[in-house]
Amino acid sequence: MKFGHAFQDHLQQDGFPAHWVASAISYRQLKKCIKRVQKELAGLGLDAATLGQLLRTAEQERDEKLAEYLLSNPQSTSCHPDAPALFQPKLLIAVDEDTGEPLDAHLSPKTREYMHQLATTQQLSDTDMAKWRKIFELYLESKIFFSTNELDHGKHDSAKAQVLLKKFSDELQRQEIVSSFRKKESSVALEQFLQLNMNLLQTLRFQEINDLAMHKILKSRHWKYFPEEVKAKQKENERAAGVDRYGEAYNDKCVVM
C-alpha cells in the first residue's frame, strides 16, 4: 500500500477528531503542487542539476529558523457565571526551543493545588490520600511519554507510550486502587487524569503521522535535486552522533585512542 493511502487510512480509522483530520497535511495535494512547481521550474531551464549547482554556489546565508511558535494559555470564562466550575487536570511539558525535545513534565500548579484541596476542602480520608500518593508514584515510575534513564533517554513514540500507559492502567487495576477509593471525588479525578493522558497520546500519534508525511515529501525532493548535499548532511550527523557518544577523539571510522 502506498503511503498516501496508508496516511488517509490512519486519519479516518484512528479516531482523531474531525477538526484534526481537517487540519492534517494534504499529502496527495501537496505532492501534486510540488510536481507542478517542478514542471514549471524545468520549463524555465531550472532542472535538478541546475538547482543543485545554484545551491552549492549561493553566497547568501540561510536563516535556519523555519518558524516561531507563540504558545499561550488564555483564561477562558464561562458564558454562564452561575454554572459550576469544571476542573481539568493538566500536565506541563517543557521542551527544547530549538529541537522540540521534551525536557521535563510535571503537574501544573493548579492541578497540584486541586489535588491538595481534595484532602482539605473535601475532607478526603487518609486512606484516599495514601492511594493518591501511590498513584503518582506509579505514574512517575512508568515514564510513559519520556524517560530520563541513561539507557532509555528521551521522548517515547506513540506506540511505546501506549504500551506504557496501558501497563500503568493495568497496574492500578491489579492493585485495586480505583475500587478501594472511599470518596467519589477521588474516582472522578482519577478518570479525568487518565483521560488527559489518553488525549496527550492521541495528540502525539497525530503529530507523528503528519511529521512522517512531510518527511517523505521532503526526503524525495531532497534526494532528487540535492543528492550531494543530502549525503554531506548525513555524514555530518553521523559524526555529531559519534562525538556525542565517544567524545572529540571520534573520527569517521573509529575512536582515536
N, C-alpha and C positions, 0 to 999 in steps of 0.2 A: 504494500500500500504506500502510495506517495505521501510525503509529509503533509502536503496541503489537505488531503482527505483526512489523515490522522489528526491534524490540528483542528479541523472542523468537528470531527467526532468527539474530541476532548471537550470542546466548547459546548456542544449540545448535550453530552451524556454525563459530564462530571458534576452536574448540579450547581453550576455557577449562576448567580443572579442574572436576570435578563439585562440589567444595565451594565453589568460587567462584560457580558458577551457582546453587547453593542459597542463597547469601547475597546474591544480586543483588536489586535493588529489585523488589518485586512490583507492576509497573506497573499492570496491569489491576485487581488487587485494591485497590491504593491509590486509584485513580480511583473505584472503587465505594464505598470507605469515605468519600471526600470528598463524593461525591454524597449519601450517606446523611446525613452531617452537615449538608450544605447543606439538605436537605429538613427535617431536624429543626429547624434554626435558622429556616427560613422558617415552619414551623409555630408557632414562638414569636413570630412577628412581626419577626424579625431578617432582613429581606431585604437585598439588596445595597446599596440606598440607605441603609438604617438603619445597617448596619455601617460604611459609609463615613463617615457623619456621626459615629458614635461614635468612630471612629479620629481624625477631624480635631479633635474637641473633648476628647479624652483629655488629662489633665494629668500622668498618671504617666509618668515617664521609663522608656524601654525599654532593657533591657540588650542591647547588640548582640552580646555574646559568646555565640554559639549553642552552642558545645561546646568542651571542652578534651580534648586527647589526651595521654595519658602513654605515651611511647614508651620501650621498654626492650629490651635485648638480653641476656637472661639466658644465662649459660653453661650449656650442657647437657652432661651426661656420658653416656657410653655404658653400656649395661647389661652390656656385656662388656668388662672392663678390659683384656683381652689383645688385643682387636681393634685393628688398625692405625688410627691417627688419620687421618681424612679431612680434606683441606683444601678449603675453599670460598672462592674469591676474592670480595671484596666491594667495592662502591663506597659511599662515604659522600657523601650528598647533603644539603647544608644548605639549608633552606627558611625563608622568612619566616614567623614565627609568626602574623602577622595575615592574610596573603594566601595563604600556601601556595606562593608563587612561588619556584622554585629559585634559589638564590643562588650555589652553588658545588658542585663534585663532585670527588672525588679518591679514590684508593685508600685503603683502610683501613690502619692501621699494620701489622696482621698480614699483610695481603696484600703490602704493600711489603716487610716482613721476609721473607716467604716467597720473593718474587722475588729478594731479596738472597741468601738461603740457597741458591737454585738455583746460584749462582756459587761458593759456598764449600763447603757440605756435600756437594753432589752433583758438584762439580768440573765445572761446565759449561765448555765450551770458550769461548775468546774470540770465536769465530765466532757461537755461540749468543747470547752476551751482546750482541753488536752487533745481532743480529736483534731481540732484545727491546727494545733502545733504539729501533730503527726502528719496531717495532710500536706502542709507546706514543707515539712522535712522530706517527705516522699517526692514532692514536686521538684525540689531543688536537686535531689539525688538523681532524678530521672533525666535531667539535662535534655529536655525534649527538642528544643529548637537550636541550641548550640551548646558546645562543650568547651570548658577551659582545661580539660585534661591534656597532659603532654602528648599522649598517643592518639587523642581524638579531639584535636583543637579546631575551633572554628564553627561556622554555621552548619546545620544539617539540612539536607534537601527534604522535600515534602514527603518522599517515600519513607525515609528513616524517621522523620518527625512523627508520621502517622503511626508507625510501629511503636515508638516510644510512648506516644500519647495513649495508645491502647493498653500498653503494659501498665502505665500509671493508673488508668481507669480500672483495669482488672485487679490491680493490687488493692485499690480502695474497696472493691467488692470482696476480695478474698479476706481482707481483714475486717469486713463488716463494719466499716467506719460510717458509711452512709446510713445504714439501717439502725445504727445504735445512737444516732442523734436524738437528744431529748427535747429539742426545740425545733419547731417547723421552720423558723427563720434560718437556721443553720443549713437545712436541706436546700432551701431556696437559693441561698447564697452560693452553695457549692455547685448547684446546677448552672447558675449564671457564670461561675468561674470556668467550668468545663466547656460551656458554650462559647465563651470568649476564646478559649484555646482552639476549638473547632473552627471558629471564624478566622483566626490567625493562620491555621493550617490551610484553609481554603484560599486565603489571600496569597500564601506562599506558593501554592500549586498553580494558581492563575498567573502569578508573576513568572514562574518558571517556563510555562508553555509559551508565553509571549516573548520571553528572552530567547528561547530556543528558535522561535520563528524568525526573529530579527537576526540572530546569529547565522542561521542557514542562508538567509538572503545576502548578508554582508560577506560571508565567507566565500560564496560562489563568485560574487563580483570581484572581491579582492584577488582571488587566485587567477581569475581570467585577465584582469587588467594589470595587476601589480605583483606578479609571482615572485620577483626578486626581493621586493620589499617585505612580502609575507615571510619568505624564508629567513631574511635577516632578522625580522622581529621574533620569529620562533627561536632562533639561535640566541638572541639577546635574552629572551625569557628563560630559556634553559640555563644559561649561565647565571642569571639572577637567582634562580631556584637553587643552583649548586652552591653559590656563595652564601645564600641564606642558610643552607644546611651544613656546609663544611667550612665556611669562612673564606677569607680572601685568598687562601692558598689554593682554592679550587680553580682549575682551568677546564677547557672544553672536554678533556679526555680523562683526567684523573685529579687526585688531590696531591699537590706538591708537598712532599714530606721534607 
